[in-house]
Amino acid sequence: MKSILSITLFCLLSVLVAAQNGAFFTIGTTGSINLKITLNGKNYSLFDKFVTFQNIQVGTYPIVIYQAQYEGAAGFVYKKVYEGDLTLSAGKHLELVVLRYGKVVWNEGELGKDDWANQWFNPGSGTDFGNAGMAGTATVMSDENFTFLKNILARESSDYRRLEIAPKYLNKNLFTARQIATLCEAYSSDYIRLDFAKLAYPFCYDKGSYFVVAATFSSTYMRDDLMQFVGRQK
């Protein structure tokens, strides 16, 4: 009996150690149609605009990425936009975003607790920023409430109006970078979208992934402007 328990415990510990030594890989697109990829010889038709593969064994894997591009009378045709090697390191999360015109952007960070999630407070009007109790803690907006917020913004008559009401909904909430990127798509003007992206930055839970928000801009100038802004924040 002890032998069986020992073997079971060893197996469980082995699984836990393997998970800790594994890697995460997220792939997504700012385009309107999901990607198709061939990863390590296996074909995937991604079910969402962003998909995360969890606890992958570390190593180097061949990857080919196909993006749907408009070909006139032929409609949307999947074309190869990237072919190369994917290197996954222990305890790391590698993120890859295909921009709407085929450019590929990479980012890698440590797996683990996000320091911003520790006692993150939301600044409010008249707040004493030296006071640890300012305005109470904020939580990441639920999927249900986020869908409701998207619908509210979509109903507004103009980008200016969307930008005007945004602070009311950002207040006392946190958003993932992907959620903010989705909200950015409600703005047709790149200039107002940039204003919103900067406005929303303090309310981002995973600030290290803000490049996902920058990827919503087709203009290199706008992307660089936003990331320079992010770089200046404390």
C-alpha positions as CSV (number, residue, x, y, z in Angstrom):
1,M,0.0,0.0,0.0
2,K,2.8,2.4,0.9
3,S,4.5,1.6,-2.4
4,I,1.4,2.5,-4.3
5,L,1.0,5.7,-2.4
6,S,4.6,6.6,-3.0
7,I,4.3,5.9,-6.7
8,T,1.1,8.0,-6.9
9,L,2.8,10.9,-5.0
10,F,5.8,10.7,-7.2
11,C,3.7,10.9,-10.4
12,L,1.8,13.9,-9.0
13,L,5.0,15.7,-8.1
14,S,6.4,14.9,-11.5
15,V,3.4,16.5,-13.2
16,L,3.7,19.6,-11.0
17,V,7.4,20.0,-11.8
18,A,6.8,19.5,-15.5
19,A,4.1,22.2,-15.4
20,Q,6.4,24.6,-13.6
21,N,9.2,23.9,-16.1
22,G,6.9,24.2,-19.1
23,A,6.2,27.3,-21.3
24,F,3.2,29.2,-22.5
25,F,2.7,30.3,-26.1
26,T,0.0,32.8,-27.2
27,I,-0.7,33.6,-30.8
28,G,-3.2,36.0,-32.2
29,T,-4.1,38.5,-34.8
30,T,-5.5,42.1,-35.0
31,G,-7.2,41.1,-38.3
32,S,-10.9,40.2,-38.6
33,I,-10.4,36.5,-39.4
34,N,-8.7,33.9,-37.2
35,L,-5.4,32.4,-38.1
36,K,-4.4,29.0,-39.3
37,I,-1.0,27.6,-38.2
38,T,1.2,24.5,-38.6
39,L,3.0,24.0,-35.3
40,N,5.6,21.1,-35.0
41,G,4.0,19.4,-38.0
42,K,0.4,19.6,-36.7
43,N,-2.3,21.8,-38.4
44,Y,-4.5,24.1,-36.2
45,S,-7.4,26.3,-37.3
46,L,-7.6,28.7,-34.4
47,F,-11.0,29.0,-32.8
48,D,-10.4,32.6,-31.5
49,K,-8.4,35.7,-32.4
50,F,-6.1,34.9,-29.5
51,V,-5.3,31.4,-28.4
52,T,-2.9,30.3,-25.6
53,F,-1.1,26.9,-25.5
54,Q,-0.3,26.1,-21.9
55,N,2.5,24.0,-20.3
56,I,4.3,23.2,-23.5
57,Q,7.5,21.3,-23.3
58,V,10.5,23.6,-23.7
59,G,12.3,23.4,-27.0
60,T,12.4,24.7,-30.5
61,Y,9.5,23.9,-32.9
62,P,8.9,24.8,-36.5
63,I,5.9,27.0,-37.1
64,V,4.1,28.2,-40.2
65,I,1.4,31.0,-40.0
66,Y,-1.3,31.6,-42.5
67,Q,-3.5,34.7,-42.5
68,A,-6.7,35.3,-44.5
69,Q,-6.1,38.1,-47.0
70,Y,-8.5,39.7,-49.4
71,E,-7.9,38.7,-53.0
72,G,-10.6,40.6,-54.9
73,A,-13.0,38.3,-56.7
74,A,-11.5,35.3,-55.0
75,G,-12.5,36.7,-51.6
76,F,-10.4,35.9,-48.6
77,V,-7.5,33.5,-49.2
78,Y,-5.2,32.1,-46.6
79,K,-1.6,33.1,-47.4
80,K,1.6,32.2,-45.6
81,V,2.9,35.2,-43.7
82,Y,5.6,33.6,-41.5
83,E,7.7,30.4,-41.5
84,G,10.4,29.8,-39.0
85,D,11.3,28.4,-35.6
86,L,9.5,28.9,-32.3
87,T,11.8,28.7,-29.2
88,L,10.1,28.1,-25.9
89,S,12.0,28.5,-22.6
90,A,11.2,27.2,-19.2
91,G,9.0,29.5,-17.1
92,K,8.5,31.9,-20.0
93,H,5.4,33.1,-21.9
94,L,6.0,33.8,-25.6
95,E,3.4,36.0,-27.3
96,L,3.1,36.4,-31.1
97,V,0.7,38.8,-32.8
98,V,0.1,39.0,-36.6
99,L,-0.9,42.5,-37.5
100,R,-3.7,43.0,-40.0
101,Y,-1.4,43.3,-43.0
102,G,0.9,40.4,-42.2
103,K,3.7,41.8,-40.0
104,V,4.6,39.6,-37.0
105,V,5.3,41.1,-33.6
106,W,6.9,39.1,-30.7
107,N,7.1,39.5,-27.0
108,E,8.3,37.3,-24.1
109,G,7.8,37.6,-20.4
110,E,8.2,35.6,-17.2
111,L,5.4,33.3,-16.1
112,G,4.3,34.0,-12.6
113,K,2.5,36.6,-10.5
114,D,2.0,40.0,-12.0
115,D,3.3,42.7,-9.5
116,W,0.5,45.0,-10.7
117,A,-2.1,42.5,-9.3
118,N,-0.8,42.8,-5.7
119,Q,-2.8,45.8,-4.2
120,W,-3.6,47.8,-7.3
121,F,-5.6,50.9,-6.5
122,N,-7.7,53.0,-8.8
123,P,-7.0,56.7,-8.7
124,G,-10.1,58.8,-8.1
125,S,-10.9,62.5,-8.0
126,G,-9.4,64.2,-5.0
127,T,-7.4,61.2,-4.0
128,D,-4.4,61.4,-1.7
129,F,-1.8,59.4,-3.6
130,G,0.3,58.9,-0.5
131,N,-2.7,57.1,1.2
132,A,-2.7,53.3,0.9
133,G,-6.5,53.3,1.0
134,M,-7.1,55.4,-2.1
135,A,-10.4,54.6,-3.8
136,G,-10.4,50.9,-3.0
137,T,-9.0,48.0,-5.1
138,A,-10.1,47.3,-8.6
139,T,-10.8,43.9,-10.2
140,V,-10.5,42.7,-13.8
141,M,-13.8,43.2,-15.6
142,S,-15.8,40.1,-16.1
143,D,-16.6,38.8,-19.6
144,E,-20.3,39.5,-19.2
145,N,-19.7,43.1,-18.1
146,F,-17.1,43.6,-20.8
147,T,-19.6,42.5,-23.5
148,F,-22.1,45.0,-22.0
149,L,-19.5,47.8,-22.2
150,K,-18.6,47.0,-25.8
151,N,-22.3,47.3,-26.7
152,I,-22.6,50.7,-24.9
153,L,-19.6,52.1,-26.8
154,A,-20.9,50.7,-30.1
155,R,-24.2,52.6,-29.6
156,E,-22.6,56.0,-29.2
157,S,-22.9,58.3,-32.2
158,S,-19.2,59.4,-32.6
159,D,-15.7,58.6,-31.5
160,Y,-15.6,61.9,-29.6
161,R,-18.6,60.8,-27.5
162,R,-17.0,57.3,-26.9
163,L,-13.9,59.0,-25.6
164,E,-15.9,61.4,-23.5
165,I,-17.8,58.6,-21.6
166,A,-14.8,56.2,-21.4
167,P,-13.5,57.4,-18.0
168,K,-16.8,56.6,-16.3
169,Y,-16.5,52.9,-17.3
170,L,-12.7,52.7,-16.8
171,N,-13.1,53.9,-13.2
172,K,-12.8,51.2,-10.5
173,N,-12.1,48.5,-13.0
174,L,-9.1,46.7,-14.4
175,F,-8.9,45.4,-18.0
176,T,-6.6,43.0,-19.7
177,A,-4.6,44.3,-22.6
178,R,-6.7,42.2,-25.0
179,Q,-9.9,43.7,-23.6
180,I,-8.5,47.2,-24.2
181,A,-7.4,46.3,-27.7
182,T,-10.9,45.2,-28.4
183,L,-12.4,48.4,-27.1
184,C,-9.9,50.3,-29.3
185,E,-11.5,48.8,-32.3
186,A,-14.7,50.8,-31.6
187,Y,-12.8,54.0,-32.6
188,S,-12.6,54.6,-36.3
189,S,-10.2,57.5,-35.9
190,D,-6.6,56.5,-35.2
191,Y,-6.0,59.7,-33.4
192,I,-8.9,59.3,-31.0
193,R,-8.1,55.6,-30.6
194,L,-4.6,56.7,-29.5
195,D,-6.1,59.0,-27.0
196,F,-8.2,56.2,-25.6
197,A,-5.3,53.8,-25.5
198,K,-3.3,56.2,-23.4
199,L,-6.3,56.9,-21.2
200,A,-6.9,53.2,-20.6
201,Y,-3.2,52.3,-19.8
202,P,-3.4,53.0,-16.0
203,F,-6.3,50.6,-15.9
204,C,-4.5,47.7,-17.6
205,Y,-4.0,44.6,-15.5
206,D,-1.2,43.1,-17.6
207,K,0.8,46.2,-18.7
208,G,3.6,44.0,-20.0
209,S,1.3,42.9,-22.8
210,Y,0.3,46.4,-23.9
211,F,1.9,45.8,-27.3
212,V,-1.3,43.9,-28.1
213,V,-3.1,47.3,-27.9
214,A,-0.4,49.0,-30.1
215,A,-1.0,46.3,-32.7
216,T,-4.5,47.6,-33.3
217,F,-2.9,50.6,-35.2
218,S,-2.1,50.1,-38.8
219,S,0.2,53.1,-38.7
220,T,3.8,52.6,-37.5
221,Y,3.8,56.1,-36.2
222,M,0.8,55.5,-34.0
223,R,2.2,52.2,-32.7
224,D,5.5,53.9,-31.9
225,D,3.8,56.9,-30.2
226,L,1.8,54.6,-27.9
227,M,4.8,52.4,-27.0
228,Q,6.9,55.4,-26.3
229,F,4.2,56.7,-24.0
230,V,4.1,53.3,-22.2
231,G,7.9,53.4,-21.8
232,R,7.6,56.8,-20.0
233,Q,5.1,55.5,-17.4
234,K,6.3,54.4,-14.0
